[in-house]
Amino acid sequence: MYIRTSDGSEQGLSYYSLGDTPTSPLEADRRFKRVAALVTGGLKAAKNAIPHLPGTGQQELLSFMTTLLDNFFPSGHGLIDARAQVLRQSQKATVQVNVRDREGTLWPFEHRARLYLSDQSGFRQSGDHYTGIFSSIRLFTRALHDMTPAHAGLVALHEMVHMMFAMIRRFEQRFGAETAARLLSRQPWRLLVLSGFTPHRERLERHVRDLLRVLPIPMEAPALAASLVEEAFAAMFEVTVDEAIARSLRTKPSKTQTSILVTADFPPREFLRYYVLERGFAVTEKQLGSGEAQQIFKRMTSDVDALAAALRKHLDG
């Protein structure tokens, strides 16, 4: 497996305002440059923390993801303005796997990724990942520009975890479960195998069926439960990286952020709140705080705690 890069073309920069939140070219440019510097600094801290992770699988996975992100930082990222217009195209990173089938024929598999810094407003999340035949990641400068370098880097790693899962799903669809199992049996890829969490997913599914009667989340219960397990994995991976960064710096892990990303467990209400806000669902704080939702969150607590503990063991193993 290896990574190829190619430079994207640069377009002339122009800036726009959105609604009643005008943005000057200078303000937007400052945010772009600051966030690029923050994520670059965060990635440096993550690389320095690799030897401080507890297992070789974690070390290899973090090394692979930071190598991918090196294609975009400090200067390979694209730029998106407040009106979602691409100001500069992202450099492309291509992960290529050569796969040998039962007959001995070698087949190439590629998954491409692009990453953009976006100055779009109206988003409640700090980053997102979306995929079709390739992956695109957006990191939102208005949310990230006040973060620490370590936290900004963790946001980029979080979205990169989702990119890895998207790549594996495409691989499985193309080559089938048997061939995918051979690839995923090796480190660090076996850390991304979540089949052992089926009982946890099934327990979450029972709870989210109740939640979907209370919260307007546009997903079916099985898909939402599976997505929550993946989200919890990404969050727990960030926890372990954050702790490793602290060990490398001989400081305590960050406790100043308001998200669940720097805590070792996931209180159900905060976990669901983070998830629905990050996904941009039209769920209000009032709905999350309703009596019915609170009762469901209370019932979920032990199962969410068990999921967090199992993910920690899985990553450390």
N, C-alpha and C positions, 0 to 999 in steps of 0.2 A: 504494500500500500504506500502511495506517496501523494504529495500535494504539488500541483502545478499552479502557477499564477500567470496572469496576463494583465497588462495595464489597460484600464479603461480610458476612453477618450475624455478629455476635459472640455466642458462647455463654458461659455462665458457666464459669469455670475450675475444674477439679478435678484432682487429682493422684493417681497410683497408684504402687504398687511392683511390681516384677517379680521373682518368684522370691526369690533370696537377695541381691538388690541393691536394697534399699529406697532410695527417693528421697523426700526431704522436699519439700514445696511450695516452700520457700525455695531449695533447691539447684537444682531444675528451673527455677524462675523466673530464677535468676541465670544459668543456662546459656542460656536463651532470650534474655535481654537481652544477654548478652555476645556471643553468636554474631551476633545481629542487628547489634550495633554493629561487630563485626569485618567482616562482609560489607559493611556500609555504607561502612566505611573503605576496604575493598579496592576497591569499585566507584569510589569517588572517585579512588583512585590510578590505576585503569584508565582512567577518563575523562581524567585529566591526561596519561596516556601516549599517547593517541590520535595526537597530532601526531608522536610519536616512532616510530610504526610505519613500516616501509619502503615500503608501497604504499597507494594509495588504496582498493583493495579491502579490505585488512585494516582500514583506518581506518573505512570505512563499515560493515563487519561488526561491529566492536567497538562502534561507536556505536549500531547497531541493538540489539545484545544488551544493552548497559548501559541503554538506554532501556526495554527490556522489564523488566529487573530493577528499575528504578526504581519500577515498579508494586508491588513487594513489599517494598522496603526504603526507609526504616527500619522501617515499621510495617504494610505491607500483607500480610505473610506470614501463613499459618495456623500453628497450633500443634497438635502431636500428642504425646500423653503416652507414658509407657513401655509402656503396654499397647495402643498403636496406636489409642487413642480420639482423635477430633478434638476438641480443646478450643476451637479458634477456626477458623472457615472462612477460607480464603485469599481474598484479592481475586482477581478474574479479569482476566487480560489477553487480549485478542482481537486477533489479527493478521488483517486483512481485505485480500484481494486481489480487485479487480474484473477479470474475465477476459472478453475479447471473442472469441467463436467465429468460425468462417469466415463465417457468415451475418450477422455484425455484432451478434448478440445479446449483451448484457452479463450475465454470471453472477457472483454474489458467491461468494467462497470464504473461509471463516473457519477459523482454528485457535486454540483456546483453551488457555490454560496457567494452572495454579495452582502455587503454591510453598509448601511447609510446612517449618518447623523441627520436627524430630522428636527427642524425647528417648528414643526406643526404644533398648534395649540388645540385645546379641547380634548386631549388625551389624559386619562388618569394614571396611565402606567409609565414606567421608565424605559421600557423596551418591549418589542414584540418580535415574533418569528412567524413567517407564513411561507407556505411551500406549494409548489406545483411540480414541475419537472426539475426545479432547483429551489434552493432556499434563499430567502431574503430576510435580513435582520434590520430593524430600525431601532436606534437608540435615541430617545427623545431629549434634546438638549435642555429644554425648559425644566425638566424634572431632574436632570443629572448635574447641572452646572453648580449646584450647591453641595454636592456630595463630596466625600473624601475620595482620594484616588483608589483606595482599596475597595470601597463600596461600588464606585463606578466600574471598576474592573470586574467585580462579582456580578454586576448586572449583565455585562457582556458575556461572561462565562455561563450565566443562567440561560441566555438565549442560545448560546452555542450548544448546550446540552439538548435543547429541543431540536436543534439542527441535526444532532447526532441520531436522535430517535427517528426523525423524518428520513434520514438517509438509510437507516436500517429497515424501515418499513418499505421503502422503495426496493431495497436489495431483496427482501423476502418476496415481494410481489413478482420480481423478475425471475429469480432463481429458485424459489420454493423454499419450504421450511427446512428440508434436509441439508441443502447447500448452505443456507443461512446458519444453521446450527453448527456446521463445521467452522465457519468464520467466527461465530460468537462464542465458541468454546475456549478461545484464547484470550489472554489479557491484552489490552484492557477492556476488550469488547464484552467479555462475559459480565462485567459490571452493569452493562446496559440491558441485560436479559432480565425482564421483570415477570417471567412466568411463575416464579416462586412466590409472587405476591398475589396470586389468584384468590386465595382465601380472604386477604385484606380487601381486595377490590370488591369481592362479593358482599362483604359486610358493609363497605361504604355504599354500595349500590342500594342496599335496603334503606339506608338513611337518606340518600339523595332522592329516592322516590318520594319520600315525605317532603323534602325540601322543595322539590319541583312543584308541589301543590301550593307552596307559600311564596316562593321567589320566582320571578319571570326570567328564568335562565333558559335560553333557546337550545337545549340539548336533551337527548334522551338519556335516561338514567344509566344504562350500561356505558355509553360513551363518556358521560360526565365522570363516572366513577373511575374509569380507566385513565382519563385525563388528569384527575386528581392524584392518582398514584404517580404518574409521570411528573406532575408538578411538585409533588412532595420529594421525589428523587432529586430533581433539580435544586430544590431548596436545601435539602440535606447535604448535597454535594457542596453547595456554597458554604454551609456551616463548617464543614470539615476544612475547606480551603481557608476560610476566615480564621479558624483556630490555628491552622498551620502558619498563616501569615503572622499571627500574634506570637507564636513560638519562635519564628525566625527573627522577629524584632524584639523578643523577650518582653512583650507587653501583654496585656489582657485582651481577649477578643472584644470587638466593638460591641457596646451596649447602647450606643447613642441613637441608632436608627430606629424608626418606628415600625418597620416591616418585620415579618417573621424570619427574614433571611439570616439573622444573626442570633437566633435562638435555637436550642437543640430539640425543642418540641414544638408542636403546632396546635395551640388552643383552637378548637373547631371554628369558633366564630371568627377569629382573626385569620385562620387559614382560608376559610371560605370568603371572607371579606377581601383578602389579598387577591385571591383567585378571580373573583368576579370583577374586581376593579381592574386588574391587569388585563383581563380579556375584553374589557370595554362593554360588559353587559349592562343593560339599563336596570340595574338593581340599586335601590336607594339605601342610605344608612338607616332610614326609618324602617324599611322592610327587613333589613338585617337585624335590627334591634327589636322586632316585634315579639310578642309573647310566644307565638307559635314557633317562630324560628329559634328562639332561645331554648325552648323545650327540646327541639330536635338537636341543637348543638350540644346540649347537656347529655343527651343519649349517645351522641357520637364520640364523646370525650375518650372513653376507654379504647375504642377502636382506632381513633386517630393516634392516640399515644402508642398503641401497639404497632401501628404502621411506622411511626417515627423510629421506634426502637429497632424494628426489623430492618429498616433502611440503614440505620447506623451500623448494625451488625454486618449487613451485606457489604457496605462500603469498606468497612474495616477488615473484612475477611480476605 
